Amino acid sequence: MFSGANVKTVMTHGHNHNSMYGVGAAYSKTDAERFLRKLVLEHVLTEELHVTAHESACCYLRLGQRAADIMCGERSMIRG
């Protein structure tokens, strides 16, 4: 969703209509991964790791404890 990928899962669940869809399209894969890791480390996002019935691992990102601060404009992740 962050990179704006047009994959079936994103489209099926309507994530392409989310205001955050594609905001990271200008980032390289490496920079996007660094940014998302920073958000996890600063508790803006949390990771949930699940092992499926077929013993493969799936990781999900969810809003973290500090996500509301950014969404309300009380905090910014961009420093200028």
PDB file with SEQRES, HELIX, SHEET and CRYST1 records, atoms N, CA, C and O in Angstrom:
SEQRES   1 A   80  MET PHE SER GLY ALA ASN VAL LYS THR VAL MET THR HIS          
SEQRES   2 A   80  GLY HIS ASN HIS ASN SER MET TYR GLY VAL GLY ALA ALA          
SEQRES   3 A   80  TYR SER LYS THR ASP ALA GLU ARG PHE LEU ARG LYS LEU          
SEQRES   4 A   80  VAL LEU GLU HIS VAL LEU THR GLU GLU LEU HIS VAL THR          
SEQRES   5 A   80  ALA HIS GLU SER ALA CYS CYS TYR LEU ARG LEU GLY GLN          
SEQRES   6 A   80  ARG ALA ALA ASP ILE MET CYS GLY GLU ARG SER MET ILE          
SEQRES   7 A   80  ARG GLY                                                      
HELIX    1 AA1 LYS A    8  THR A   12  1                                   5    
HELIX    2 AA2 HIS A   15  HIS A   17  5                                   3    
HELIX    3 AA3 LYS A   29  LEU A   41  1                                  13    
HELIX    4 AA4 ALA A   67  MET A   71  1                                   5    
SHEET    1 AA1 2 LEU A  45  VAL A  51  0                                        
SHEET    2 AA1 2 ALA A  57  LEU A  63 -1                                        
CRYST1    1.000    1.000    1.000  90.00  90.00  90.00 P 1           1          
ATOM      1  N   MET A   1       0.826  -1.188   0.000  1.00  0.00           N  
ATOM      2  CA  MET A   1       0.000   0.000   0.000  1.00  0.00           C  
ATOM      3  C   MET A   1       0.873   1.257   0.000  1.00  0.00           C  
ATOM      4  O   MET A   1       0.579   2.213  -0.717  1.00  0.00           O  
ATOM      5  N   PHE A   2       1.932   1.260   0.791  1.00  0.00           N  
ATOM      6  CA  PHE A   2       2.814   2.426   0.919  1.00  0.00           C  
ATOM      7  C   PHE A   2       3.425   2.822  -0.425  1.00  0.00           C  
ATOM      8  O   PHE A   2       3.532   4.006  -0.746  1.00  0.00           O  
ATOM      9  N   SER A   3       3.820   1.826  -1.196  1.00  0.00           N  
ATOM     10  CA  SER A   3       4.479   2.116  -2.479  1.00  0.00           C  
ATOM     11  C   SER A   3       3.488   2.328  -3.626  1.00  0.00           C  
ATOM     12  O   SER A   3       3.882   2.762  -4.708  1.00  0.00           O  
ATOM     13  N   GLY A   4       2.228   2.031  -3.403  1.00  0.00           N  
ATOM     14  CA  GLY A   4       1.226   2.216  -4.445  1.00  0.00           C  
ATOM     15  C   GLY A   4       1.134   1.047  -5.407  1.00  0.00           C  
ATOM     16  O   GLY A   4       0.761   1.219  -6.567  1.00  0.00           O  
ATOM     17  N   ALA A   5       1.469  -0.132  -4.933  1.00  0.00           N  
ATOM     18  CA  ALA A   5       1.433  -1.319  -5.791  1.00  0.00           C  
ATOM     19  C   ALA A   5       0.003  -1.653  -6.206  1.00  0.00           C  
ATOM     20  O   ALA A   5      -0.923  -1.583  -5.399  1.00  0.00           O  
ATOM     21  N   ASN A   6      -0.157  -2.010  -7.452  1.00  0.00           N  
ATOM     22  CA  ASN A   6      -1.473  -2.401  -7.969  1.00  0.00           C  
ATOM     23  C   ASN A   6      -1.577  -3.921  -7.976  1.00  0.00           C  
ATOM     24  O   ASN A   6      -1.635  -4.549  -9.033  1.00  0.00           O  
ATOM     25  N   VAL A   7      -1.598  -4.502  -6.782  1.00  0.00           N  
ATOM     26  CA  VAL A   7      -1.703  -5.953  -6.672  1.00  0.00           C  
ATOM     27  C   VAL A   7      -3.118  -6.325  -6.253  1.00  0.00           C  
ATOM     28  O   VAL A   7      -3.845  -5.517  -5.675  1.00  0.00           O  
ATOM     29  N   LYS A   8      -3.490  -7.552  -6.552  1.00  0.00           N  
ATOM     30  CA  LYS A   8      -4.856  -8.014  -6.330  1.00  0.00           C  
ATOM     31  C   LYS A   8      -5.326  -7.820  -4.893  1.00  0.00           C  
ATOM     32  O   LYS A   8      -6.443  -7.354  -4.668  1.00  0.00           O  
ATOM     33  N   THR A   9      -4.492  -8.170  -3.920  1.00  0.00           N  
ATOM     34  CA  THR A   9      -4.881  -8.058  -2.510  1.00  0.00           C  
ATOM     35  C   THR A   9      -5.205  -6.617  -2.132  1.00  0.00           C  
ATOM     36  O   THR A   9      -6.186  -6.362  -1.433  1.00  0.00           O  
ATOM     37  N   VAL A  10      -4.390  -5.683  -2.587  1.00  0.00           N  
ATOM     38  CA  VAL A  10      -4.614  -4.265  -2.293  1.00  0.00           C  
ATOM     39  C   VAL A  10      -5.938  -3.812  -2.889  1.00  0.00           C  
ATOM     40  O   VAL A  10      -6.732  -3.145  -2.226  1.00  0.00           O  
ATOM     41  N   MET A  11      -6.169  -4.174  -4.134  1.00  0.00           N  
ATOM     42  CA  MET A  11      -7.394  -3.762  -4.824  1.00  0.00           C  
ATOM     43  C   MET A  11      -8.637  -4.433  -4.231  1.00  0.00           C  
ATOM     44  O   MET A  11      -9.673  -3.792  -4.058  1.00  0.00           O  
ATOM     45  N   THR A  12      -8.525  -5.722  -3.924  1.00  0.00           N  
ATOM     46  CA  THR A  12      -9.666  -6.468  -3.383  1.00  0.00           C  
ATOM     47  C   THR A  12     -10.152  -5.883  -2.062  1.00  0.00           C  
ATOM     48  O   THR A  12     -11.354  -5.807  -1.810  1.00  0.00           O  
ATOM     49  N   HIS A  13      -9.214  -5.475  -1.230  1.00  0.00           N  
ATOM     50  CA  HIS A  13      -9.578  -4.934   0.082  1.00  0.00           C  
ATOM     51  C   HIS A  13      -9.818  -3.427   0.056  1.00  0.00           C  
ATOM     52  O   HIS A  13     -10.125  -2.834   1.090  1.00  0.00           O  
ATOM     53  N   GLY A  14      -9.683  -2.811  -1.099  1.00  0.00           N  
ATOM     54  CA  GLY A  14      -9.960  -1.384  -1.231  1.00  0.00           C  
ATOM     55  C   GLY A  14      -8.898  -0.474  -0.648  1.00  0.00           C  
ATOM     56  O   GLY A  14      -9.153   0.710  -0.429  1.00  0.00           O  
ATOM     57  N   HIS A  15      -7.697  -1.013  -0.388  1.00  0.00           N  
ATOM     58  CA  HIS A  15      -6.634  -0.190   0.190  1.00  0.00           C  
ATOM     59  C   HIS A  15      -6.173   0.910  -0.764  1.00  0.00           C  
ATOM     60  O   HIS A  15      -5.580   1.899  -0.334  1.00  0.00           O  
ATOM     61  N   ASN A  16      -6.441   0.741  -2.045  1.00  0.00           N  
ATOM     62  CA  ASN A  16      -6.064   1.767  -3.024  1.00  0.00           C  
ATOM     63  C   ASN A  16      -6.894   3.039  -2.859  1.00  0.00           C  
ATOM     64  O   ASN A  16      -6.572   4.059  -3.468  1.00  0.00           O  
ATOM     65  N   HIS A  17      -7.944   3.002  -2.055  1.00  0.00           N  
ATOM     66  CA  HIS A  17      -8.760   4.189  -1.780  1.00  0.00           C  
ATOM     67  C   HIS A  17      -8.345   4.890  -0.486  1.00  0.00           C  
ATOM     68  O   HIS A  17      -8.882   5.947  -0.153  1.00  0.00           O  
ATOM     69  N   ASN A  18      -7.402   4.313   0.237  1.00  0.00           N  
ATOM     70  CA  ASN A  18      -6.899   4.890   1.480  1.00  0.00           C  
ATOM     71  C   ASN A  18      -6.031   6.101   1.162  1.00  0.00           C  
ATOM     72  O   ASN A  18      -5.298   6.093   0.173  1.00  0.00           O  
ATOM     73  N   SER A  19      -6.105   7.128   1.978  1.00  0.00           N  
ATOM     74  CA  SER A  19      -5.339   8.354   1.722  1.00  0.00           C  
ATOM     75  C   SER A  19      -3.827   8.121   1.773  1.00  0.00           C  
ATOM     76  O   SER A  19      -3.062   8.914   1.224  1.00  0.00           O  
ATOM     77  N   MET A  20      -3.399   7.060   2.414  1.00  0.00           N  
ATOM     78  CA  MET A  20      -1.972   6.756   2.514  1.00  0.00           C  
ATOM     79  C   MET A  20      -1.467   5.918   1.339  1.00  0.00           C  
ATOM     80  O   MET A  20      -0.264   5.693   1.212  1.00  0.00           O  
ATOM     81  N   TYR A  21      -2.364   5.462   0.495  1.00  0.00           N  
ATOM     82  CA  TYR A  21      -1.976   4.613  -0.634  1.00  0.00           C  
ATOM     83  C   TYR A  21      -1.035   5.370  -1.573  1.00  0.00           C  
ATOM     84  O   TYR A  21      -1.377   6.434  -2.088  1.00  0.00           O  
ATOM     85  N   GLY A  22       0.138   4.811  -1.785  1.00  0.00           N  
ATOM     86  CA  GLY A  22       1.080   5.365  -2.750  1.00  0.00           C  
ATOM     87  C   GLY A  22       1.927   6.523  -2.271  1.00  0.00           C  
ATOM     88  O   GLY A  22       2.685   7.085  -3.062  1.00  0.00           O  
ATOM     89  N   VAL A  23       1.830   6.907  -0.994  1.00  0.00           N  
ATOM     90  CA  VAL A  23       2.609   8.059  -0.535  1.00  0.00           C  
ATOM     91  C   VAL A  23       4.115   7.796  -0.582  1.00  0.00           C  
ATOM     92  O   VAL A  23       4.902   8.742  -0.608  1.00  0.00           O  
ATOM     93  N   GLY A  24       4.521   6.549  -0.591  1.00  0.00           N  
ATOM     94  CA  GLY A  24       5.942   6.216  -0.637  1.00  0.00           C  
ATOM     95  C   GLY A  24       6.430   5.806  -2.013  1.00  0.00           C  
ATOM     96  O   GLY A  24       7.504   5.219  -2.141  1.00  0.00           O  
ATOM     97  N   ALA A  25       5.657   6.108  -3.038  1.00  0.00           N  
ATOM     98  CA  ALA A  25       6.010   5.672  -4.394  1.00  0.00           C  
ATOM     99  C   ALA A  25       7.349   6.229  -4.865  1.00  0.00           C  
ATOM    100  O   ALA A  25       8.020   5.593  -5.676  1.00  0.00           O  
ATOM    101  N   ALA A  26       7.747   7.382  -4.386  1.00  0.00           N  
ATOM    102  CA  ALA A  26       9.005   7.995  -4.832  1.00  0.00           C  
ATOM    103  C   ALA A  26      10.229   7.405  -4.127  1.00  0.00           C  
ATOM    104  O   ALA A  26      11.359   7.648  -4.550  1.00  0.00           O  
ATOM    105  N   TYR A  27      10.017   6.638  -3.064  1.00  0.00           N  
ATOM    106  CA  TYR A  27      11.133   6.037  -2.324  1.00  0.00           C  
ATOM    107  C   TYR A  27      11.670   4.813  -3.056  1.00  0.00           C  
ATOM    108  O   TYR A  27      10.911   4.061  -3.667  1.00  0.00           O  
ATOM    109  N   SER A  28      12.982   4.621  -2.989  1.00  0.00           N  
ATOM    110  CA  SER A  28      13.552   3.354  -3.454  1.00  0.00           C  
ATOM    111  C   SER A  28      13.128   2.284  -2.452  1.00  0.00           C  
ATOM    112  O   SER A  28      12.687   2.608  -1.349  1.00  0.00           O  
ATOM    113  N   LYS A  29      13.256   1.032  -2.820  1.00  0.00           N  
ATOM    114  CA  LYS A  29      12.875  -0.051  -1.915  1.00  0.00           C  
ATOM    115  C   LYS A  29      13.690   0.039  -0.619  1.00  0.00           C  
ATOM    116  O   LYS A  29      13.149  -0.139   0.473  1.00  0.00           O  
ATOM    117  N   THR A  30      14.974   0.312  -0.743  1.00  0.00           N  
ATOM    118  CA  THR A  30      15.849   0.417   0.430  1.00  0.00           C  
ATOM    119  C   THR A  30      15.419   1.553   1.345  1.00  0.00           C  
ATOM    120  O   THR A  30      15.331   1.374   2.559  1.00  0.00           O  
ATOM    121  N   ASP A  31      15.152   2.723   0.770  1.00  0.00           N  
ATOM    122  CA  ASP A  31      14.730   3.868   1.580  1.00  0.00           C  
ATOM    123  C   ASP A  31      13.364   3.637   2.226  1.00  0.00           C  
ATOM    124  O   ASP A  31      13.140   4.042   3.367  1.00  0.00           O  
ATOM    125  N   ALA A  32      12.457   2.993   1.506  1.00  0.00           N  
ATOM    126  CA  ALA A  32      11.137   2.689   2.068  1.00  0.00           C  
ATOM    127  C   ALA A  32      11.274   1.745   3.257  1.00  0.00           C  
ATOM    128  O   ALA A  32      10.609   1.929   4.276  1.00  0.00           O  
ATOM    129  N   GLU A  33      12.131   0.737   3.131  1.00  0.00           N  
ATOM    130  CA  GLU A  33      12.340  -0.202   4.230  1.00  0.00           C  
ATOM    131  C   GLU A  33      12.957   0.500   5.441  1.00  0.00           C  
ATOM    132  O   GLU A  33      12.585   0.218   6.580  1.00  0.00           O  
ATOM    133  N   ARG A  34      13.885   1.400   5.199  1.00  0.00           N  
ATOM    134  CA  ARG A  34      14.495   2.164   6.298  1.00  0.00           C  
ATOM    135  C   ARG A  34      13.453   3.025   7.006  1.00  0.00           C  
ATOM    136  O   ARG A  34      13.410   3.081   8.235  1.00  0.00           O  
ATOM    137  N   PHE A  35      12.619   3.691   6.219  1.00  0.00           N  
ATOM    138  CA  PHE A  35      11.597   4.561   6.793  1.00  0.00           C  
ATOM    139  C   PHE A  35      10.595   3.759   7.618  1.00  0.00           C  
ATOM    140  O   PHE A  35      10.244   4.158   8.729  1.00  0.00           O  
ATOM    141  N   LEU A  36      10.139   2.641   7.085  1.00  0.00           N  
ATOM    142  CA  LEU A  36       9.182   1.814   7.819  1.00  0.00           C  
ATOM    143  C   LEU A  36       9.814   1.240   9.079  1.00  0.00           C  
ATOM    144  O   LEU A  36       9.151   1.138  10.112  1.00  0.00           O  
ATOM    145  N   ARG A  37      11.094   0.863   9.007  1.00  0.00           N  
ATOM    146  CA  ARG A  37      11.798   0.369  10.199  1.00  0.00           C  
ATOM    147  C   ARG A  37      11.865   1.473  11.263  1.00  0.00           C  
ATOM    148  O   ARG A  37      11.695   1.207  12.453  1.00  0.00           O  
ATOM    149  N   LYS A  38      12.113   2.703  10.825  1.00  0.00           N  
ATOM    150  CA  LYS A  38      12.152   3.846  11.751  1.00  0.00           C  
ATOM    151  C   LYS A  38      10.796   4.022  12.440  1.00  0.00           C  
ATOM    152  O   LYS A  38      10.732   4.278  13.642  1.00  0.00           O  
ATOM    153  N   LEU A  39       9.723   3.883  11.674  1.00  0.00           N  
ATOM    154  CA  LEU A  39       8.386   4.010  12.253  1.00  0.00           C  
ATOM    155  C   LEU A  39       8.117   2.927  13.292  1.00  0.00           C  
ATOM    156  O   LEU A  39       7.456   3.180  14.298  1.00  0.00           O  
ATOM    157  N   VAL A  40       8.626   1.728  13.053  1.00  0.00           N  
ATOM    158  CA  VAL A  40       8.479   0.636  14.023  1.00  0.00           C  
ATOM    159  C   VAL A  40       9.296   0.944  15.275  1.00  0.00           C  
ATOM    160  O   VAL A  40       8.801   0.795  16.392  1.00  0.00           O  
ATOM    161  N   LEU A  41      10.543   1.373  15.093  1.00  0.00           N  
ATOM    162  CA  LEU A  41      11.414   1.661  16.235  1.00  0.00           C  
ATOM    163  C   LEU A  41      10.883   2.801  17.098  1.00  0.00           C  
ATOM    164  O   LEU A  41      11.121   2.831  18.306  1.00  0.00           O  
ATOM    165  N   GLU A  42      10.166   3.738  16.482  1.00  0.00           N  
ATOM    166  CA  GLU A  42       9.604   4.869  17.224  1.00  0.00           C  
ATOM    167  C   GLU A  42       8.158   4.623  17.659  1.00  0.00           C  
ATOM    168  O   GLU A  42       7.476   5.552  18.092  1.00  0.00           O  
ATOM    169  N   HIS A  43       7.694   3.394  17.548  1.00  0.00           N  
ATOM    170  CA  HIS A  43       6.375   2.956  18.001  1.00  0.00           C  
ATOM    171  C   HIS A  43       5.212   3.636  17.280  1.00  0.00           C  
ATOM    172  O   HIS A  43       4.105   3.717  17.813  1.00  0.00           O  
ATOM    173  N   VAL A  44       5.468   4.116  16.081  1.00  0.00           N  
ATOM    174  CA  VAL A  44       4.395   4.643  15.248  1.00  0.00           C  
ATOM    175  C   VAL A  44       3.673   3.456  14.605  1.00  0.00           C  
ATOM    176  O   VAL A  44       2.454   3.474  14.434  1.00  0.00           O  
ATOM    177  N   LEU A  45       4.439   2.437  14.255  1.00  0.00           N  
ATOM    178  CA  LEU A  45       3.898   1.181  13.750  1.00  0.00           C  
ATOM    179  C   LEU A  45       4.360   0.048  14.651  1.00  0.00           C  
ATOM    180  O   LEU A  45       5.393   0.154  15.311  1.00  0.00           O  
ATOM    181  N   THR A  46       3.603  -1.026  14.677  1.00  0.00           N  
ATOM    182  CA  THR A  46       4.036  -2.250  15.361  1.00  0.00           C  
ATOM    183  C   THR A  46       3.995  -3.387  14.352  1.00  0.00           C  
ATOM    184  O   THR A  46       3.209  -3.370  13.406  1.00  0.00           O  
ATOM    185  N   GLU A  47       4.845  -4.360  14.568  1.00  0.00           N  
ATOM    186  CA  GLU A  47       4.874  -5.543  13.712  1.00  0.00           C  
ATOM    187  C   GLU A  47       4.207  -6.696  14.436  1.00  0.00           C  
ATOM    188  O   GLU A  47       4.417  -6.904  15.631  1.00  0.00           O  
ATOM    189  N   GLU A  48       3.411  -7.434  13.707  1.00  0.00           N  
ATOM    190  CA  GLU A  48       2.813  -8.660  14.244  1.00  0.00           C  
ATOM    191  C   GLU A  48       3.256  -9.797  13.351  1.00  0.00           C  
ATOM    192  O   GLU A  48       3.011  -9.780  12.144  1.00  0.00           O  
ATOM    193  N   LEU A  49       3.904 -10.776  13.935  1.00  0.00           N  
ATOM    194  CA  LEU A  49       4.394 -11.928  13.197  1.00  0.00           C  
ATOM    195  C   LEU A  49       3.487 -13.107  13.473  1.00  0.00           C  
ATOM    196  O   LEU A  49       3.238 -13.457  14.627  1.00  0.00           O  
ATOM    197  N   HIS A  50       2.995 -13.719  12.406  1.00  0.00           N  
ATOM    198  CA  HIS A  50       2.122 -14.880  12.523  1.00  0.00           C  
ATOM    199  C   HIS A  50       2.711 -16.021  11.708  1.00  0.00           C  
ATOM    200  O   HIS A  50       3.218 -15.812  10.606  1.00  0.00           O  
ATOM    201  N   VAL A  51       2.642 -17.218  12.254  1.00  0.00           N  
ATOM    202  CA  VAL A  51       3.060 -18.410  11.531  1.00  0.00           C  
ATOM    203  C   VAL A  51       1.791 -19.086  11.038  1.00  0.00           C  
ATOM    204  O   VAL A  51       0.884 -19.376  11.819  1.00  0.00           O  
ATOM    205  N   THR A  52       1.735 -19.332   9.738  1.00  0.00           N  
ATOM    206  CA  THR A  52       0.536 -19.915   9.133  1.00  0.00           C  
ATOM    207  C   THR A  52       0.479 -21.421   9.376  1.00  0.00           C  
ATOM    208  O   THR A  52       1.422 -22.015   9.899  1.00  0.00           O  
ATOM    209  N   ALA A  53      -0.624 -22.018   8.993  1.00  0.00           N  
ATOM    210  CA  ALA A  53      -0.799 -23.468   9.124  1.00  0.00           C  
ATOM    211  C   ALA A  53       0.228 -24.231   8.294  1.00  0.00           C  
ATOM    212  O   ALA A  53       0.538 -25.387   8.584  1.00  0.00           O  
ATOM    213  N   HIS A  54       0.753 -23.574   7.257  1.00  0.00           N  
ATOM    214  CA  HIS A  54       1.753 -24.202   6.396  1.00  0.00           C  
ATOM    215  C   HIS A  54       3.174 -23.861   6.836  1.00  0.00           C  
ATOM    216  O   HIS A  54       4.134 -24.078   6.097  1.00  0.00           O  
ATOM    217  N   GLU A  55       3.295 -23.321   8.058  1.00  0.00           N  
ATOM    218  CA  GLU A  55       4.567 -22.987   8.688  1.00  0.00           C  
ATOM    219  C   GLU A  55       5.383 -21.925   7.947  1.00  0.00           C  
ATOM    220  O   GLU A  55       6.614 -21.945   7.976  1.00  0.00           O  
ATOM    221  N   SER A  56       4.700 -21.019   7.298  1.00  0.00           N  
ATOM    222  CA  SER A  56       5.397 -19.864   6.727  1.00  0.00           C  
ATOM    223  C   SER A  56       5.061 -18.652   7.598  1.00  0.00           C  
ATOM    224  O   SER A  56       3.998 -18.592   8.216  1.00  0.00           O  
ATOM    225  N   ALA A  57       5.967 -17.709   7.634  1.00  0.00           N  
ATOM    226  CA  ALA A  57       5.792 -16.539   8.486  1.00  0.00           C  
ATOM    227  C   ALA A  57       5.190 -15.384   7.696  1.00  0.00           C  
ATOM    228  O   ALA A  57       5.590 -15.130   6.560  1.00  0.00           O  
ATOM    229  N   CYS A  58       4.245 -14.698   8.284  1.00  0.00           N  
ATOM    230  CA  CYS A  58       3.639 -13.503   7.700  1.00  0.00           C  
ATOM    231  C   CYS A  58       3.776 -12.377   8.720  1.00  0.00           C  
ATOM    232  O   CYS A  58       3.476 -12.552   9.902  1.00  0.00           O  
ATOM    233  N   CYS A  59       4.225 -11.241   8.254  1.00  0.00           N  
ATOM    234  CA  CYS A  59       4.396 -10.101   9.136  1.00  0.00           C  
ATOM    235  C   CYS A  59       3.406  -9.016   8.719  1.00  0.00           C  
ATOM    236  O   CYS A  59       3.298  -8.682   7.539  1.00  0.00           O  
ATOM    237  N   TYR A  60       2.690  -8.473   9.691  1.00  0.00           N  
ATOM    238  CA  TYR A  60       1.717  -7.422   9.444  1.00  0.00           C  
ATOM    239  C   TYR A  60       2.130  -6.165  10.198  1.00  0.00           C  
ATOM    240  O   TYR A  60       2.623  -6.241  11.323  1.00  0.00           O  
ATOM    241  N   LEU A  61       1.929  -5.021   9.580  1.00  0.00           N  
ATOM    242  CA  LEU A  61       2.161  -3.744  10.244  1.00  0.00           C  
ATOM    243  C   LEU A  61       0.829  -3.186  10.705  1.00  0.00           C  
ATOM    244  O   LEU A  61      -0.155  -3.201   9.966  1.00  0.00           O  
ATOM    245  N   ARG A  62       0.806  -2.701  11.919  1.00  0.00           N  
ATOM    246  CA  ARG A  62      -0.393  -2.090  12.486  1.00  0.00           C  
ATOM    247  C   ARG A  62       0.003  -0.758  13.115  1.00  0.00           C  
ATOM    248  O   ARG A  62       1.182  -0.506  13.363  1.00  0.00           O  
ATOM    249  N   LEU A  63      -0.975   0.077  13.365  1.00  0.00           N  
ATOM    250  CA  LEU A  63      -0.695   1.348  14.026  1.00  0.00           C  
ATOM    251  C   LEU A  63      -0.182   1.104  15.435  1.00  0.00           C  
ATOM    252  O   LEU A  63      -0.700   0.258  16.163  1.00  0.00           O  
ATOM    253  N   GLY A  64       0.838   1.855  15.803  1.00  0.00           N  
ATOM    254  CA  GLY A  64       1.438   1.714  17.126  1.00  0.00           C  
ATOM    255  C   GLY A  64       0.952   2.773  18.096  1.00  0.00           C  
ATOM    256  O   GLY A  64       0.047   3.549  17.790  1.00  0.00           O  
ATOM    257  N   GLN A  65       1.571   2.794  19.277  1.00  0.00           N  
ATOM    258  CA  GLN A  65       1.173   3.696  20.354  1.00  0.00           C  
ATOM    259  C   GLN A  65       1.278   5.167  19.966  1.00  0.00           C  
ATOM    260  O   GLN A  65       0.478   5.980  20.429  1.00  0.00           O  
ATOM    261  N   ARG A  66       2.235   5.521  19.139  1.00  0.00           N  
ATOM    262  CA  ARG A  66       2.449   6.926  18.796  1.00  0.00           C  
ATOM    263  C   ARG A  66       1.856   7.334  17.445  1.00  0.00           C  
ATOM    264  O   ARG A  66       2.115   8.441  16.975  1.00  0.00           O  
ATOM    265  N   ALA A  67       1.086   6.485  16.830  1.00  0.00           N  
ATOM    266  CA  ALA A  67       0.490   6.800  15.530  1.00  0.00           C  
ATOM    267  C   ALA A  67      -0.473   7.981  15.617  1.00  0.00           C  
ATOM    268  O   ALA A  67      -0.517   8.817  14.714  1.00  0.00           O  
ATOM    269  N   ALA A  68      -1.237   8.049  16.691  1.00  0.00           N  
ATOM    270  CA  ALA A  68      -2.216   9.131  16.843  1.00  0.00           C  
ATOM    271  C   ALA A  68      -1.547  10.500  16.872  1.00  0.00           C  
ATOM    272  O   ALA A  68      -2.113  11.479  16.384  1.00  0.00           O  
ATOM    273  N   ASP A  69      -0.338  10.573  17.446  1.00  0.00           N  
ATOM    274  CA  ASP A  69       0.391  11.850  17.492  1.00  0.00           C  
ATOM    275  C   ASP A  69       0.659  12.385  16.095  1.00  0.00           C  
ATOM    276  O   ASP A  69       0.549  13.586  15.851  1.00  0.00           O  
ATOM    277  N   ILE A  70       1.004  11.507  15.197  1.00  0.00           N  
ATOM    278  CA  ILE A  70       1.286  11.924  13.815  1.00  0.00           C  
ATOM    279  C   ILE A  70      -0.018  12.235  13.083  1.00  0.00           C  
ATOM    280  O   ILE A  70      -0.106  13.221  12.352  1.00  0.00           O  
ATOM    281  N   MET A  71      -1.014  11.402  13.282  1.00  0.00           N  
ATOM    282  CA  MET A  71      -2.287  11.593  12.587  1.00  0.00           C  
ATOM    283  C   MET A  71      -2.988  12.870  13.024  1.00  0.00           C  
ATOM    284  O   MET A  71      -3.735  13.460  12.243  1.00  0.00           O  
ATOM    285  N   CYS A  72      -2.763  13.305  14.255  1.00  0.00           N  
ATOM    286  CA  CYS A  72      -3.362  14.546  14.764  1.00  0.00           C  
ATOM    287  C   CYS A  72      -2.509  15.762  14.490  1.00  0.00           C  
ATOM    288  O   CYS A  72      -2.911  16.885  14.796  1.00  0.00           O  
ATOM    289  N   GLY A  73      -1.319  15.553  13.910  1.00  0.00           N  
ATOM    290  CA  GLY A  73      -0.430  16.655  13.605  1.00  0.00           C  
ATOM    291  C   GLY A  73       0.419  17.128  14.762  1.00  0.00           C  
ATOM    292  O   GLY A  73       1.088  18.156  14.661  1.00  0.00           O  
ATOM    293  N   GLU A  74       0.401  16.384  15.871  1.00  0.00           N  
ATOM    294  CA  GLU A  74       1.209  16.763  17.035  1.00  0.00           C  
ATOM    295  C   GLU A  74       2.671  16.401  16.865  1.00  0.00           C  
ATOM    296  O   GLU A  74       3.529  16.913  17.585  1.00  0.00           O  
ATOM    297  N   ARG A  75       2.960  15.527  15.921  1.00  0.00           N  
ATOM    298  CA  ARG A  75       4.322  15.066  15.694  1.00  0.00           C  
ATOM    299  C   ARG A  75       4.516  14.851  14.203  1.00  0.00           C  
ATOM    300  O   ARG A  75       3.577  14.496  13.490  1.00  0.00           O  
ATOM    301  N   SER A  76       5.731  15.066  13.738  1.00  0.00           N  
ATOM    302  CA  SER A  76       6.058  14.863  12.334  1.00  0.00           C  
ATOM    303  C   SER A  76       7.248  13.919  12.220  1.00  0.00           C  
ATOM    304  O   SER A  76       8.144  13.943  13.063  1.00  0.00           O  
ATOM    305  N   MET A  77       7.260  13.106  11.205  1.00  0.00           N  
ATOM    306  CA  MET A  77       8.397  12.205  10.975  1.00  0.00           C  
ATOM    307  C   MET A  77       9.400  12.845  10.022  1.00  0.00           C  
ATOM    308  O   MET A  77      10.469  12.286   9.777  1.00  0.00           O  
ATOM    309  N   ILE A  78       9.063  14.006   9.486  1.00  0.00           N  
ATOM    310  CA  ILE A  78       9.956  14.691   8.550  1.00  0.00           C  
ATOM    311  C   ILE A  78      10.619  15.833   9.295  1.00  0.00           C  
ATOM    312  O   ILE A  78       9.961  16.699   9.871  1.00  0.00           O  
ATOM    313  N   ARG A  79      11.913  15.809   9.266  1.00  0.00           N  
ATOM    314  CA  ARG A  79      12.680  16.876   9.912  1.00  0.00           C  
ATOM    315  C   ARG A  79      13.304  17.741   8.841  1.00  0.00           C  
ATOM    316  O   ARG A  79      13.918  17.237   7.901  1.00  0.00           O  
ATOM    317  N   GLY A  80      13.150  19.025   8.982  1.00  0.00           N  
ATOM    318  CA  GLY A  80      13.680  19.912   7.954  1.00  0.00           C  
ATOM    319  C   GLY A  80      14.690  20.889   8.482  1.00  0.00           C  
ATOM    320  O   GLY A  80      15.221  21.700   7.723  1.00  0.00           O  
TER     321      GLY A  80                                                      
END                                                                             
